[in-house]
Amino acid sequence: MSDIAIQVENLSKQYRIGTKEIQHDTLMSAAVAWVKSPLENFRQLRRLSSFKNGDEADVLWALRDVSFTVKHGEVLGIIGRNGAGKSTLLKILSRITPPSSGRIMLNGRVASLLEVGTGFHPELTGRENIYLNGTILGMTRTEVEHKFDEIMNFSGVERFIDTPVKRYSSGMKVRLAFAVAAHLEPEILLVDEVLAVGDAEFQKKCLGKMSEVAQTGRTVIFVSHNMAAVNQLCERGIVLVDGELRFEGSTEQAIEKYLRDDSAIQSATIDTSQLTGRSGTGDGRILEVRLSDESGNPSTQFGIGDALTVELRGVVYEPIHRLSMGVEITTLEGLGLLNLRTDSQGIDFGPYRANDEIRFQIKVPSLPFYPNTYLVRPWIAERGGKRIDYVQEGITLTLEAKGNYLSERMIQAGRGLVILDAHWLEKPHSVS
């Protein structure tokens, strides 16, 4: 038996963007167009399903000549910005949509979790949908019954298992959908960015389950904007940019390539409203984050010991009496180095009414880290309650050696994480 679980060769997917609306200058031209419209509509319908060399202006390449292989038992992370082609790739692997060209080979039974509630019938109960999904995966009723209690307990929706799925919240749907996909023993598990819907505790359970699935020799493809989760779970990563495979290698290298090359993330001021790598209750939103140096100039490049200012702009959608906020600085792998919190200093902001704008500024007097690339992750929370919004994707911040730390022999990345000024004293010693 081959050790290859998934093989993708020169995979491409094209979509027709649309057709231009024709404006008529005269009544006669409009009347002629109306008479010809049935034939023209027929031609446009045929054109939507075919692509010619001269149609490039109307064609979107969601994927272009993508090739890679995944071995049995391997966990592959796929990362890239929104619109890079990640979800399209998983839909093709799931056989939801066909490719325009290229071929794929899947060696095993595939279960996919691509969107909240994918594969669920809204009129059926949670119990009935578990059996339905098991049947789709080719399992017998006895096999599903053997796993039923485990699925139900993992999902945490026991009270609502006999309620129609159309009455479930998005969080309940994703809990049940993941529990079904992970427990019905597929050889290949495809997981898109649906875990962002669940809370932090459930995300942790999901990551643990996917790790357990991989350790049993099954294959996992994981798409996420949460770089810490990708690094924790995946052995290897690929980076997609505008539908093309730009990098394939170790997870650490793939994450670094993505974060260094992504101009939106590297910008000192970014619009976070479209970022999907975030979590929280959703009662508010961080809309913009800006990094600046001691002089107030926007920057993502700093030296050891430099001052950093982080400015946040956002909105609250529900009335909040007391608001806490903070900024984390982590490694690219998600290791937390610094977490500045207003609640730890006894500071409160508010009250805020629904749809009020919020603005904050935090100053870090000195960055005490070794030269490397780090992530700045802001968050807001209700004081004493759950987090409202947490931008896990973050902004990259690069520290360079300078001043007293110019010597590469003195300061090298990987020699540590935090630099502290220590006081050295040579004590008197006797000479024999």
Phi, psi and omega in degrees: 000137181292147178272005179270122178270320181225131175230123181243126183233117173049047184281130177224149177219125179248146173230143174278124183290317182156182181237150183282138176281131182269128177264135182255135183274333185232162178294323180296316181294326177293320180294319178296319179295324179295320179294322183275352189302321179301317180291320181293321178298320179296319179296320180293321178298319178293323182292328181295335183259006178224152184229134179237166185299332183272007186260014188304327182294333182260002187249134173252124175271099177289326174220145180218111174053052179270129180223134174191166177230151177230129181275160176300134179082002181269147176247114183251129175262136177243120183233157182163166180289168173301134181087005181284342179112008184296309182293324177299318179298316180293325178294324177291317178297330179277355181065029174280322178229144181276154175282158174281327176202168182091181182215155175230150176233123179244121182251080180147169180282132188251131170240136184232145176231089189256323179219160182299121177082010179301129178087357178268142173266120188297333182277343180273156178284170176300319179300313182295324179291330176297314178293323179297313180294323177298320178295318179300324179282357178089018181267152177278165179299323179296320179294320179293317179299325179296329183260354191301310183298321179296318178297313183296317181293321180294320184290331181074019179246033184305319183296335187246016186295335179256020175260140177305139184297335181297342179265001179283150169285168180298323179294320178294320180298314183291328176298311182291319181298317179292319180300318179294311184297324185275334187261347182270022169054055171284151174286331181231126180243123179251122184233120177266188187287036180281340183294343178295341180288324183285167178280175186299320181296318180290324176301320179296319177298318181296316179297320178295321180292319179295322176296320178295319178299316181295323182291341177274007176094005178269162188257138180232132168246123189238122176251126181200153171266357179273098186295328179295319179293318178299315181294323181291323190264322194265145176270332185217154181221153172233148181246124176256135177226116180051042175084358181248145177279111185263337182204144174218127182177205180296158181300315181300317180292321180295317180296316180297319178299314181297312184289324181288324186270344184281107185296329181292320181283327181284344180297145180287337176236118182233146173275112185269000188296334182261358181288132180264348180278071183208166180213170180136179183288337181085008179283358176198174185209133169278120186261331184210141177231137181227131175254138178215159182271189185298333181271359180089007180276133178300134182196151170242001180252122183225161174255163178300129180089355179290157175275148180230135174242130178244123178247135181239142171229135181202195181212148173251135183266341180235152177300134180228125183284311180227128184245131172251155177209166181196170177225126175259145169241122184231167170286170178298335180276356178097004178287121182287130179248327184209134177224100179273122186231135177291324184293331178289342178255009179070026182258134176236148172238148179124184003283160178237143175268167178301134178073014173289144175278145176238141178221135180223158174219129179238135179243127174257113187294332183204128178271112189261033187252157176291158177303124180182181175253131184235171177244136173257120184236106180273158176208157173229150183210158172279131184304122181079004181235200183279161176293140179270317179207134180225113182275089183290329182296321171070181177241138179284140178229124183251127176256134181239153176286136178199169178060238181290350184246031183289330186288124178294333179289331180283316185234118177226140176299138179097349179278350182167188180240318186241136177254127178235142174283120180248151179259118181257141181221125176271120180276151179300142178226154181268148178247120182277000000 
